Amino acid sequence: MKAIIKTQGRQFTVKEGDVLIVNRFVDSKAGDTVEISEVLSVGEGADAKFGSPTIAGASVSAKVLENKRGKKIDIFKKKRRKGSERRQGHRQELSVIKIETIKA
């Protein structure tokens, strides 16, 4: 069974057993189970149900496999001929999750 879920401002098409990398869930550790209640559609083909905007009572449970940090992004700003340079870095906090069950 397929589902389209919305989590942390992004939409994903998932099925049971899929592994996703998403922004970190607050206060989650490796091994925790996370419930995602924003399900936009469930099913495939003629069995598909679509919400407006979400399906009431539908949820997707996922297990947090690990929390990690993404690649470092360097931000460098320079104004020519003025001696003005600014450097800043950023690393995104990420969670690797595995979709366990889809409840419609």
N, CA, C and O atoms as CSV, one atom per row, in Angstrom:
chain,resi,resn,atom,element,x,y,z
A,1,MET,N,N,0.848,-1.172,0.000
A,1,MET,CA,C,0.000,0.000,0.000
A,1,MET,C,C,0.893,1.235,0.000
A,1,MET,O,O,1.882,1.293,0.731
A,2,LYS,N,N,0.545,2.215,-0.817
A,2,LYS,CA,C,1.284,3.459,-0.904
A,2,LYS,C,C,0.554,4.560,-0.146
A,2,LYS,O,O,-0.662,4.495,0.039
A,3,ALA,N,N,1.290,5.557,0.284
A,3,ALA,CA,C,0.702,6.717,0.948
A,3,ALA,C,C,1.535,7.945,0.615
A,3,ALA,O,O,2.745,7.857,0.406
A,4,ILE,N,N,0.871,9.085,0.570
A,4,ILE,CA,C,1.566,10.353,0.434
A,4,ILE,C,C,1.437,11.063,1.771
A,4,ILE,O,O,0.332,11.353,2.230
A,5,ILE,N,N,2.584,11.341,2.395
A,5,ILE,CA,C,2.580,11.960,3.716
A,5,ILE,C,C,3.231,13.338,3.643
A,5,ILE,O,O,4.005,13.633,2.732
A,6,LYS,N,N,2.900,14.163,4.616
A,6,LYS,CA,C,3.523,15.475,4.733
A,6,LYS,C,C,4.146,15.552,6.113
A,6,LYS,O,O,3.461,15.388,7.122
A,7,THR,N,N,5.443,15.801,6.154
A,7,THR,CA,C,6.136,15.954,7.420
A,7,THR,C,C,7.172,17.052,7.296
A,7,THR,O,O,7.963,17.069,6.353
A,8,GLN,N,N,7.165,17.957,8.241
A,8,GLN,CA,C,8.128,19.047,8.323
A,8,GLN,C,C,8.165,19.884,7.049
A,8,GLN,O,O,9.230,20.324,6.614
A,9,GLY,N,N,6.984,20.100,6.452
A,9,GLY,CA,C,6.882,20.966,5.290
A,9,GLY,C,C,7.228,20.320,3.962
A,9,GLY,O,O,7.241,21.002,2.937
A,10,ARG,N,N,7.509,19.016,3.952
A,10,ARG,CA,C,7.853,18.311,2.713
A,10,ARG,C,C,6.920,17.128,2.533
A,10,ARG,O,O,6.452,16.549,3.513
A,11,GLN,N,N,6.647,16.765,1.283
A,11,GLN,CA,C,5.770,15.638,0.987
A,11,GLN,C,C,6.594,14.478,0.443
A,11,GLN,O,O,7.541,14.670,-0.320
A,12,PHE,N,N,6.213,13.262,0.854
A,12,PHE,CA,C,6.904,12.052,0.426
A,12,PHE,C,C,5.879,11.005,0.018
A,12,PHE,O,O,4.835,10.883,0.659
A,13,THR,N,N,6.156,10.252,-1.031
A,13,THR,CA,C,5.371,9.078,-1.391
A,13,THR,C,C,6.102,7.881,-0.804
A,13,THR,O,O,7.259,7.626,-1.137
A,14,VAL,N,N,5.410,7.137,0.083
A,14,VAL,CA,C,6.068,6.052,0.807
A,14,VAL,C,C,5.255,4.768,0.719
A,14,VAL,O,O,4.056,4.792,0.441
A,15,LYS,N,N,5.925,3.656,0.958
A,15,LYS,CA,C,5.274,2.368,1.175
A,15,LYS,C,C,6.013,1.690,2.319
A,15,LYS,O,O,7.090,2.139,2.711
A,16,GLU,N,N,5.456,0.628,2.851
A,16,GLU,CA,C,6.054,-0.034,4.006
A,16,GLU,C,C,7.449,-0.556,3.654
A,16,GLU,O,O,7.656,-1.171,2.608
A,17,GLY,N,N,8.389,-0.297,4.546
A,17,GLY,CA,C,9.764,-0.739,4.338
A,17,GLY,C,C,10.678,0.322,3.747
A,17,GLY,O,O,11.891,0.115,3.705
A,18,ASP,N,N,10.144,1.456,3.286
A,18,ASP,CA,C,10.973,2.520,2.719
A,18,ASP,C,C,11.824,3.189,3.801
A,18,ASP,O,O,11.410,3.290,4.955
A,19,VAL,N,N,13.005,3.637,3.416
A,19,VAL,CA,C,13.897,4.369,4.311
A,19,VAL,C,C,14.016,5.792,3.770
A,19,VAL,O,O,14.341,5.989,2.599
A,20,LEU,N,N,13.752,6.789,4.629
A,20,LEU,CA,C,13.788,8.195,4.238
A,20,LEU,C,C,14.766,8.967,5.102
A,20,LEU,O,O,15.034,8.595,6.244
A,21,ILE,N,N,15.297,10.048,4.545
A,21,ILE,CA,C,16.105,10.991,5.315
A,21,ILE,C,C,15.307,12.287,5.371
A,21,ILE,O,O,15.059,12.918,4.343
A,22,VAL,N,N,14.904,12.680,6.581
A,22,VAL,CA,C,14.090,13.873,6.784
A,22,VAL,C,C,14.763,14.760,7.821
A,22,VAL,O,O,15.732,14.354,8.462
A,23,ASN,N,N,14.238,15.986,7.983
A,23,ASN,CA,C,14.740,16.852,9.042
A,23,ASN,C,C,14.505,16.173,10.384
A,23,ASN,O,O,13.560,15.398,10.536
A,24,ARG,N,N,15.359,16.461,11.354
A,24,ARG,CA,C,15.319,15.751,12.628
A,24,ARG,C,C,14.015,15.976,13.372
A,24,ARG,O,O,13.513,17.097,13.457
A,25,PHE,N,N,13.472,14.880,13.913
A,25,PHE,CA,C,12.310,14.957,14.789
A,25,PHE,C,C,12.796,15.386,16.170
A,25,PHE,O,O,13.792,14.866,16.673
A,26,VAL,N,N,12.099,16.324,16.773
A,26,VAL,CA,C,12.511,16.878,18.059
A,26,VAL,C,C,12.417,15.804,19.138
A,26,VAL,O,O,11.434,15.065,19.190
A,27,ASP,N,N,13.419,15.712,19.991
A,27,ASP,CA,C,13.481,14.781,21.122
A,27,ASP,C,C,13.324,13.323,20.704
A,27,ASP,O,O,12.694,12.551,21.427
A,28,SER,N,N,13.874,12.924,19.567
A,28,SER,CA,C,13.814,11.522,19.163
A,28,SER,C,C,15.216,10.924,19.235
A,28,SER,O,O,16.217,11.590,18.970
A,29,LYS,N,N,15.252,9.649,19.601
A,29,LYS,CA,C,16.509,8.915,19.671
A,29,LYS,C,C,16.407,7.730,18.723
A,29,LYS,O,O,15.316,7.397,18.261
A,30,ALA,N,N,17.515,7.103,18.436
A,30,ALA,CA,C,17.518,5.913,17.594
A,30,ALA,C,C,16.684,4.826,18.259
A,30,ALA,O,O,16.860,4.547,19.445
A,31,GLY,N,N,15.788,4.218,17.511
A,31,GLY,CA,C,14.919,3.177,18.046
A,31,GLY,C,C,13.535,3.663,18.413
A,31,GLY,O,O,12.641,2.844,18.623
A,32,ASP,N,N,13.322,4.982,18.498
A,32,ASP,CA,C,11.996,5.521,18.815
A,32,ASP,C,C,11.040,5.336,17.634
A,32,ASP,O,O,11.465,5.239,16.483
A,33,THR,N,N,9.749,5.288,17.943
A,33,THR,CA,C,8.707,5.214,16.911
A,33,THR,C,C,8.023,6.567,16.811
A,33,THR,O,O,7.668,7.171,17.824
A,34,VAL,N,N,7.840,7.038,15.581
A,34,VAL,CA,C,7.245,8.346,15.311
A,34,VAL,C,C,5.943,8.131,14.538
A,34,VAL,O,O,5.912,7.374,13.568
A,35,GLU,N,N,4.864,8.804,14.971
A,35,GLU,CA,C,3.587,8.747,14.264
A,35,GLU,C,C,3.442,9.991,13.403
A,35,GLU,O,O,3.559,11.110,13.902
A,36,ILE,N,N,3.189,9.805,12.115
A,36,ILE,CA,C,2.956,10.915,11.190
A,36,ILE,C,C,1.476,10.894,10.846
A,36,ILE,O,O,0.996,9.961,10.203
A,37,SER,N,N,0.750,11.925,11.274
A,37,SER,CA,C,-0.708,11.925,11.103
A,37,SER,C,C,-1.172,12.714,9.892
A,37,SER,O,O,-2.350,12.652,9.540
A,38,GLU,N,N,-0.284,13.451,9.247
A,38,GLU,CA,C,-0.673,14.195,8.048
A,38,GLU,C,C,-0.525,13.295,6.828
A,38,GLU,O,O,0.521,13.282,6.179
A,39,VAL,N,N,-1.591,12.536,6.517
A,39,VAL,CA,C,-1.608,11.635,5.378
A,39,VAL,C,C,-2.515,12.246,4.321
A,39,VAL,O,O,-3.703,12.456,4.566
A,40,LEU,N,N,-1.960,12.531,3.146
A,40,LEU,CA,C,-2.709,13.215,2.093
A,40,LEU,C,C,-3.470,12.249,1.202
A,40,LEU,O,O,-4.561,12.577,0.736
A,41,SER,N,N,-2.918,11.056,0.954
A,41,SER,CA,C,-3.633,10.034,0.186
A,41,SER,C,C,-3.118,8.658,0.571
A,41,SER,O,O,-1.975,8.496,0.999
A,42,VAL,N,N,-4.001,7.661,0.406
A,42,VAL,CA,C,-3.664,6.283,0.753
A,42,VAL,C,C,-4.185,5.375,-0.345
A,42,VAL,O,O,-5.257,5.621,-0.897
A,43,GLY,N,N,-3.437,4.327,-0.669
A,43,GLY,CA,C,-3.881,3.331,-1.630
A,43,GLY,C,C,-3.336,3.586,-3.019
A,43,GLY,O,O,-2.681,4.594,-3.281
A,44,GLU,N,N,-3.632,2.622,-3.920
A,44,GLU,CA,C,-3.193,2.746,-5.299
A,44,GLU,C,C,-4.328,2.345,-6.226
A,44,GLU,O,O,-5.188,1.543,-5.862
A,45,GLY,N,N,-4.323,2.900,-7.408
A,45,GLY,CA,C,-5.310,2.537,-8.427
A,45,GLY,C,C,-6.726,2.908,-8.039
A,45,GLY,O,O,-6.988,4.038,-7.629
A,46,ALA,N,N,-7.655,1.944,-8.169
A,46,ALA,CA,C,-9.071,2.192,-7.881
A,46,ALA,C,C,-9.340,2.307,-6.384
A,46,ALA,O,O,-10.364,2.866,-5.991
A,47,ASP,N,N,-8.434,1.785,-5.528
A,47,ASP,CA,C,-8.635,1.830,-4.078
A,47,ASP,C,C,-8.175,3.139,-3.443
A,47,ASP,O,O,-8.316,3.311,-2.232
A,48,ALA,N,N,-7.635,4.056,-4.221
A,48,ALA,CA,C,-7.019,5.270,-3.663
A,48,ALA,C,C,-8.048,6.164,-2.989
A,48,ALA,O,O,-9.145,6.382,-3.504
A,49,LYS,N,N,-7.662,6.684,-1.811
A,49,LYS,CA,C,-8.473,7.661,-1.078
A,49,LYS,C,C,-7.659,8.937,-0.976
A,49,LYS,O,O,-6.467,8.902,-0.670
A,50,PHE,N,N,-8.311,10.067,-1.236
A,50,PHE,CA,C,-7.633,11.357,-1.183
A,50,PHE,C,C,-8.296,12.222,-0.137
A,50,PHE,O,O,-9.523,12.257,-0.042
A,51,GLY,N,N,-7.498,12.919,0.648
A,51,GLY,CA,C,-8.019,13.796,1.678
A,51,GLY,C,C,-8.144,15.219,1.172
A,51,GLY,O,O,-7.610,15.581,0.123
A,52,SER,N,N,-8.857,16.008,1.941
A,52,SER,CA,C,-8.969,17.419,1.590
A,52,SER,C,C,-8.752,18.266,2.835
A,52,SER,O,O,-9.758,18.651,3.433
A,53,PRO,N,N,-7.595,18.585,3.272
A,53,PRO,CA,C,-6.288,18.220,2.719
A,53,PRO,C,C,-5.742,16.896,3.254
A,53,PRO,O,O,-4.893,16.287,2.604
A,54,THR,N,N,-6.210,16.426,4.435
A,54,THR,CA,C,-5.690,15.161,4.966
A,54,THR,C,C,-6.829,14.179,5.194
A,54,THR,O,O,-7.996,14.566,5.229
A,55,ILE,N,N,-6.485,12.916,5.347
A,55,ILE,CA,C,-7.468,11.862,5.619
A,55,ILE,C,C,-7.605,11.723,7.131
A,55,ILE,O,O,-6.621,11.497,7.834
A,56,ALA,N,N,-8.834,11.861,7.624
A,56,ALA,CA,C,-9.077,11.760,9.066
A,56,ALA,C,C,-8.859,10.324,9.534
A,56,ALA,O,O,-9.362,9.383,8.919
A,57,GLY,N,N,-8.117,10.159,10.608
A,57,GLY,CA,C,-7.886,8.841,11.196
A,57,GLY,C,C,-6.743,8.066,10.576
A,57,GLY,O,O,-6.366,7.023,11.110
A,58,ALA,N,N,-6.176,8.525,9.473
A,58,ALA,CA,C,-5.069,7.808,8.834
A,58,ALA,C,C,-3.756,8.261,9.468
A,58,ALA,O,O,-3.595,9.425,9.834
A,59,SER,N,N,-2.827,7.325,9.588
A,59,SER,CA,C,-1.511,7.661,10.122
A,59,SER,C,C,-0.468,6.693,9.587
A,59,SER,O,O,-0.786,5.608,9.101
A,60,VAL,N,N,0.771,7.112,9.688
A,60,VAL,CA,C,1.904,6.293,9.264
A,60,VAL,C,C,2.865,6.238,10.441
A,60,VAL,O,O,3.226,7.273,11.001
A,61,SER,N,N,3.279,5.040,10.817
A,61,SER,CA,C,4.262,4.929,11.898
A,61,SER,C,C,5.624,4.589,11.296
A,61,SER,O,O,5.745,3.763,10.391
A,62,ALA,N,N,6.631,5.253,11.829
A,62,ALA,CA,C,7.993,5.076,11.336
A,62,ALA,C,C,8.936,4.922,12.512
A,62,ALA,O,O,8.704,5.469,13.590
A,63,LYS,N,N,10.005,4.169,12.288
A,63,LYS,CA,C,11.010,3.950,13.319
A,63,LYS,C,C,12.246,4.773,12.972
A,63,LYS,O,O,12.712,4.759,11.832
A,64,VAL,N,N,12.776,5.492,13.968
A,64,VAL,CA,C,13.982,6.298,13.768
A,64,VAL,C,C,15.186,5.363,13.821
A,64,VAL,O,O,15.465,4.765,14.860
A,65,LEU,N,N,15.896,5.238,12.707
A,65,LEU,CA,C,17.069,4.377,12.663
A,65,LEU,C,C,18.294,5.080,13.249
A,65,LEU,O,O,19.058,4.485,14.010
A,66,GLU,N,N,18.474,6.353,12.888
A,66,GLU,CA,C,19.587,7.118,13.443
A,66,GLU,C,C,19.338,8.613,13.267
A,66,GLU,O,O,18.575,9.038,12.399
A,67,ASN,N,N,19.997,9.391,14.106
A,67,ASN,CA,C,20.022,10.843,13.965
A,67,ASN,C,C,21.436,11.215,13.553
A,67,ASN,O,O,22.409,10.741,14.141
A,68,LYS,N,N,21.544,12.063,12.543
A,68,LYS,CA,C,22.871,12.435,12.071
A,68,LYS,C,C,22.852,13.869,11.582
A,68,LYS,O,O,21.816,14.533,11.613
A,69,ARG,N,N,23.988,14.337,11.137
A,69,ARG,CA,C,24.106,15.675,10.591
A,69,ARG,C,C,24.468,15.567,9.116
A,69,ARG,O,O,25.228,14.686,8.715
A,70,GLY,N,N,23.919,16.467,8.319
A,70,GLY,CA,C,24.177,16.473,6.890
A,70,GLY,C,C,25.550,17.038,6.559
A,70,GLY,O,O,26.350,17.336,7.446
A,71,LYS,N,N,25.806,17.179,5.253
A,71,LYS,CA,C,27.062,17.750,4.804
A,71,LYS,C,C,27.137,19.216,5.182
A,71,LYS,O,O,26.115,19.898,5.266
A,72,LYS,N,N,28.345,19.697,5.409
A,72,LYS,CA,C,28.540,21.101,5.750
A,72,LYS,C,C,28.406,21.955,4.497
A,72,LYS,O,O,28.969,21.647,3.447
A,73,ILE,N,N,27.645,23.036,4.637
A,73,ILE,CA,C,27.465,23.990,3.554
A,73,ILE,C,C,28.193,25.268,3.954
A,73,ILE,O,O,27.961,25.805,5.037
A,74,ASP,N,N,29.079,25.758,3.075
A,74,ASP,CA,C,29.804,26.997,3.339
A,74,ASP,C,C,29.115,28.141,2.622
A,74,ASP,O,O,28.824,28.052,1.429
A,75,ILE,N,N,28.853,29.220,3.356
A,75,ILE,CA,C,28.284,30.427,2.787
A,75,ILE,C,C,29.385,31.474,2.819
A,75,ILE,O,O,29.913,31.799,3.882
A,76,PHE,N,N,29.728,31.999,1.653
A,76,PHE,CA,C,30.800,32.982,1.554
A,76,PHE,C,C,30.292,34.185,0.786
A,76,PHE,O,O,29.878,34.064,-0.367
A,77,LYS,N,N,30.322,35.350,1.426
A,77,LYS,CA,C,29.881,36.582,0.784
A,77,LYS,C,C,31.062,37.538,0.713
A,77,LYS,O,O,31.829,37.685,1.665
A,78,LYS,N,N,31.187,38.183,-0.442
A,78,LYS,CA,C,32.310,39.097,-0.635
A,78,LYS,C,C,31.848,40.289,-1.460
A,78,LYS,O,O,31.087,40.146,-2.417
A,79,LYS,N,N,32.323,41.465,-1.069
A,79,LYS,CA,C,32.111,42.665,-1.872
A,79,LYS,C,C,33.459,43.053,-2.456
A,79,LYS,O,O,34.413,43.286,-1.715
A,80,ARG,N,N,33.542,43.122,-3.745
A,80,ARG,CA,C,34.836,43.349,-4.375
A,80,ARG,C,C,35.360,44.759,-4.103
A,80,ARG,O,O,34.608,45.723,-3.963
A,81,ARG,N,N,36.648,44.824,-4.037
A,81,ARG,CA,C,37.411,46.081,-3.862
A,81,ARG,C,C,37.103,46.813,-2.558
A,81,ARG,O,O,37.454,47.987,-2.434
A,82,LYS,N,N,36.470,46.177,-1.593
A,82,LYS,CA,C,36.183,46.852,-0.337
A,82,LYS,C,C,36.830,46.136,0.854
A,82,LYS,O,O,36.800,46.642,1.976
A,83,GLY,N,N,37.404,44.979,0.612
A,83,GLY,CA,C,38.008,44.214,1.691
A,83,GLY,C,C,36.969,43.573,2.600
A,83,GLY,O,O,37.277,43.188,3.728
A,84,SER,N,N,35.727,43.458,2.105
A,84,SER,CA,C,34.631,42.922,2.922
A,84,SER,C,C,34.388,41.468,2.553
A,84,SER,O,O,34.015,41.160,1.421
A,85,GLU,N,N,34.601,40.582,3.508
A,85,GLU,CA,C,34.337,39.159,3.310
A,85,GLU,C,C,33.621,38.625,4.531
A,85,GLU,O,O,33.909,39.028,5.658
A,86,ARG,N,N,32.682,37.711,4.303
A,86,ARG,CA,C,31.958,37.075,5.404
A,86,ARG,C,C,31.827,35.591,5.121
A,86,ARG,O,O,31.428,35.197,4.025
A,87,ARG,N,N,32.156,34.779,6.088
A,87,ARG,CA,C,32.075,33.324,5.915
A,87,ARG,C,C,31.194,32.755,7.021
A,87,ARG,O,O,31.307,33.131,8.188
A,88,GLN,N,N,30.315,31.840,6.625
A,88,GLN,CA,C,29.422,31.202,7.589
A,88,GLN,C,C,29.207,29.761,7.132
A,88,GLN,O,O,29.248,29.476,5.935
A,89,GLY,N,N,28.980,28.853,8.079
A,89,GLY,CA,C,28.732,27.462,7.744
A,89,GLY,C,C,27.431,26.975,8.342
A,89,GLY,O,O,26.909,27.564,9.289
A,90,HIS,N,N,26.907,25.884,7.778
A,90,HIS,CA,C,25.651,25.313,8.283
A,90,HIS,C,C,25.661,23.808,8.064
A,90,HIS,O,O,26.085,23.328,7.013
A,91,ARG,N,N,25.188,23.059,9.073
A,91,ARG,CA,C,24.981,21.614,8.935
A,91,ARG,C,C,23.580,21.302,9.407
A,91,ARG,O,O,23.212,21.636,10.533
A,92,GLN,N,N,22.790,20.661,8.552
A,92,GLN,CA,C,21.403,20.348,8.866
A,92,GLN,C,C,21.333,19.105,9.753
A,92,GLN,O,O,22.054,18.132,9.531
A,93,GLU,N,N,20.459,19.148,10.759
A,93,GLU,CA,C,20.221,17.992,11.618
A,93,GLU,C,C,19.214,17.080,10.910
A,93,GLU,O,O,18.146,17.546,10.513
A,94,LEU,N,N,19.530,15.799,10.746
A,94,LEU,CA,C,18.701,14.874,9.978
A,94,LEU,C,C,18.340,13.633,10.798
A,94,LEU,O,O,19.050,13.260,11.732
A,95,SER,N,N,17.222,13.004,10.429
A,95,SER,CA,C,16.818,11.717,10.982
A,95,SER,C,C,16.645,10.746,9.831
A,95,SER,O,O,16.062,11.093,8.803
A,96,VAL,N,N,17.146,9.534,9.997
A,96,VAL,CA,C,16.916,8.458,9.031
A,96,VAL,C,C,15.790,7.609,9.607
A,96,VAL,O,O,15.927,7.045,10.692
A,97,ILE,N,N,14.656,7.516,8.867
A,97,ILE,CA,C,13.495,6.784,9.366
A,97,ILE,C,C,13.129,5.651,8.411
A,97,ILE,O,O,13.397,5.716,7.212
A,98,LYS,N,N,12.511,4.613,8.970
A,98,LYS,CA,C,12.026,3.481,8.174
A,98,LYS,C,C,10.527,3.375,8.395
A,98,LYS,O,O,10.071,3.302,9.537
A,99,ILE,N,N,9.754,3.366,7.310
A,99,ILE,CA,C,8.297,3.284,7.385
A,99,ILE,C,C,7.909,1.866,7.786
A,99,ILE,O,O,8.287,0.905,7.116
A,100,GLU,N,N,7.147,1.732,8.888
A,100,GLU,CA,C,6.755,0.413,9.365
A,100,GLU,C,C,5.340,0.048,8.952
A,100,GLU,O,O,5.135,-0.969,8.289
A,101,THR,N,N,4.346,0.870,9.336
A,101,THR,CA,C,2.953,0.551,9.004
A,101,THR,C,C,2.232,1.773,8.484
A,101,THR,O,O,2.537,2.907,8.853
A,102,ILE,N,N,1.249,1.510,7.599
A,102,ILE,CA,C,0.391,2.552,7.072
A,102,ILE,C,C,-1.034,2.175,7.467
A,102,ILE,O,O,-1.550,1.136,7.055
A,103,LYS,N,N,-1.670,3.041,8.279
A,103,LYS,CA,C,-3.053,2.795,8.710
A,103,LYS,C,C,-3.978,3.745,7.963
A,103,LYS,O,O,-3.777,4.960,7.975
A,104,ALA,N,N,-4.991,3.185,7.314
A,104,ALA,CA,C,-5.907,4.030,6.542
A,104,ALA,C,C,-7.200,4.256,7.292
A,104,ALA,O,O,-8.091,4.944,6.794
